[in-house]
Amino acid sequence: MAMDELNGYYFEDLSEGMTDTFGKTITDADICIFAGVSGDTNPVHLNDEYAKATMFKGRIAHGMLGAALISAVFGTKLPGPGCIYVSQTLKFKAPVKVGDTLMARVTVRKLIANKKFAEFDTVCTVGDKTVIEGEALIMVPSKG
């Protein structure tokens, strides 16, 4: 397989306003596996009785589990394979619960030609509600 077949978009193929998404319905298994992988065993994610007594009235997914869906868009769709995360800001606006379908969307905001970096707006939604928003800086492979 040639390297070109393994790459996503090259920097030269990007334009401001390009967008792509990745969606996933969050399961109990997702939360448990993420707790195991990350080491974040906060009872608000794993303990029903504890979580019922919180302001959320039940268990919630890890915020970083939602943010990982943003990474999935970058690594698999836009710009796709070969890109490298440089930075990401995140604002967690609302909880995500088991059974919620989380949609991550990235949109090219600005291209920085001399560095081959792209700035993106990033957002995760459940239905029409924004649950995570932020900005990312991505290094994108160049054709030249």
C-alpha positions as CSV (number, residue, x, y, z in Angstrom):
1,M,0.0,0.0,0.0
2,A,1.4,3.4,-1.0
3,M,1.8,6.1,1.7
4,D,-0.7,8.3,-0.1
5,E,-3.4,5.7,0.5
6,L,-2.7,6.0,4.2
7,N,-3.0,9.7,4.5
8,G,-6.1,11.9,4.9
9,Y,-6.2,15.4,3.5
10,Y,-2.9,17.2,2.8
11,F,-2.6,20.8,4.0
12,E,-2.9,22.0,0.4
13,D,-6.3,20.2,0.1
14,L,-7.9,22.1,3.1
15,S,-10.0,25.2,2.9
16,E,-11.6,27.4,5.6
17,G,-15.1,26.2,6.4
18,M,-14.5,22.5,5.7
19,T,-16.2,20.3,8.3
20,D,-16.7,16.7,9.3
21,T,-18.4,14.7,12.1
22,F,-18.2,11.5,14.1
23,G,-21.1,10.3,16.3
24,K,-21.5,7.6,18.9
25,T,-24.2,6.5,21.3
26,I,-22.5,6.4,24.7
27,T,-22.9,3.1,26.5
28,D,-22.2,1.9,30.1
29,A,-19.4,-0.2,28.7
30,D,-17.8,2.9,27.1
31,I,-17.7,4.7,30.4
32,C,-16.3,1.6,32.3
33,I,-13.7,1.0,29.7
34,F,-12.7,4.7,29.6
35,A,-12.4,4.6,33.4
36,G,-10.1,1.6,33.2
37,V,-7.9,3.1,30.4
38,S,-7.7,6.6,31.9
39,G,-7.6,5.6,35.6
40,D,-10.4,8.2,36.3
41,T,-12.6,6.2,38.6
42,N,-14.5,9.2,40.0
43,P,-17.8,7.7,41.4
44,V,-19.9,10.2,39.5
45,H,-19.0,8.1,36.5
46,L,-19.2,4.6,38.0
47,N,-21.4,4.5,41.2
48,D,-25.2,4.8,40.7
49,E,-25.9,5.6,44.3
50,Y,-23.3,8.3,44.6
51,A,-24.2,9.8,41.3
52,K,-27.9,10.0,42.1
53,A,-27.0,12.3,45.0
54,T,-25.2,14.8,42.8
55,M,-26.5,17.7,40.8
56,F,-26.6,15.4,37.8
57,K,-29.1,13.0,39.4
58,G,-27.3,10.0,37.9
59,R,-24.0,8.8,36.4
60,I,-22.4,10.9,33.7
61,A,-19.7,10.1,31.1
62,H,-16.2,11.5,31.5
63,G,-15.8,14.8,29.8
64,M,-12.6,13.6,28.2
65,L,-14.5,10.6,26.7
66,G,-16.6,13.1,24.8
67,A,-13.4,15.1,23.8
68,A,-12.0,11.8,22.5
69,L,-14.6,11.8,19.8
70,I,-13.2,15.1,18.5
71,S,-9.8,13.3,18.3
72,A,-11.6,10.6,16.3
73,V,-12.7,13.1,13.7
74,F,-9.2,14.5,13.4
75,G,-7.5,11.2,13.2
76,T,-9.9,9.4,10.8
77,K,-11.7,12.0,8.7
78,L,-10.6,15.7,8.7
79,P,-7.7,16.2,8.2
80,G,-7.5,12.4,8.7
81,P,-4.6,10.0,9.1
82,G,-1.1,11.6,9.3
83,C,-2.2,14.7,11.2
84,I,-0.8,15.6,14.6
85,Y,-2.7,17.2,17.5
86,V,-0.8,20.3,18.7
87,S,-3.3,21.8,21.2
88,Q,-7.0,21.7,22.2
89,T,-9.1,23.9,24.5
90,L,-12.3,22.5,25.9
91,K,-15.3,24.0,27.7
92,F,-17.6,21.4,29.2
93,K,-21.1,22.9,29.0
94,A,-23.5,20.0,29.9
95,P,-23.3,16.4,31.0
96,V,-23.5,13.3,28.8
97,K,-25.3,10.3,30.1
98,V,-25.6,6.6,29.1
99,G,-27.8,6.4,26.0
100,D,-27.0,9.9,24.7
101,T,-25.8,10.1,21.1
102,L,-22.8,12.4,21.1
103,M,-21.9,14.1,17.8
104,A,-18.4,15.6,17.5
105,R,-17.9,18.3,14.7
106,V,-14.7,20.0,13.6
107,T,-14.6,22.9,11.3
108,V,-11.5,24.5,9.7
109,R,-11.3,28.1,11.0
110,K,-7.9,29.2,9.7
111,L,-5.0,27.9,7.8
112,I,-1.4,28.8,8.7
113,A,0.6,28.1,5.5
114,N,4.1,28.7,6.8
115,K,3.7,26.1,9.5
116,K,1.3,23.8,7.8
117,F,-1.1,24.2,10.8
118,A,-4.8,24.4,10.7
119,E,-7.0,26.0,13.4
120,F,-10.3,24.3,14.0
121,D,-13.5,25.0,15.9
122,T,-14.6,21.9,17.8
123,V,-18.0,21.1,19.2
124,C,-19.8,18.1,20.7
125,T,-23.6,18.0,20.8
126,V,-26.3,15.8,22.1
127,G,-29.4,16.6,20.0
128,D,-29.4,20.4,19.6
129,K,-27.6,21.0,22.9
130,T,-23.9,21.9,23.0
131,V,-22.1,19.8,25.6
132,I,-18.4,20.5,24.7
133,E,-16.9,23.4,22.7
134,G,-13.4,24.4,22.0
135,E,-10.6,25.1,19.6
136,A,-7.8,22.9,18.2
137,L,-4.5,23.4,16.4
138,I,-3.5,20.5,14.1
139,M,-0.3,19.9,12.2
140,V,-1.2,18.7,8.7
141,P,1.0,16.8,6.3
142,S,2.1,18.7,3.2
143,K,2.3,17.3,-0.4
144,G,5.7,19.1,-0.8
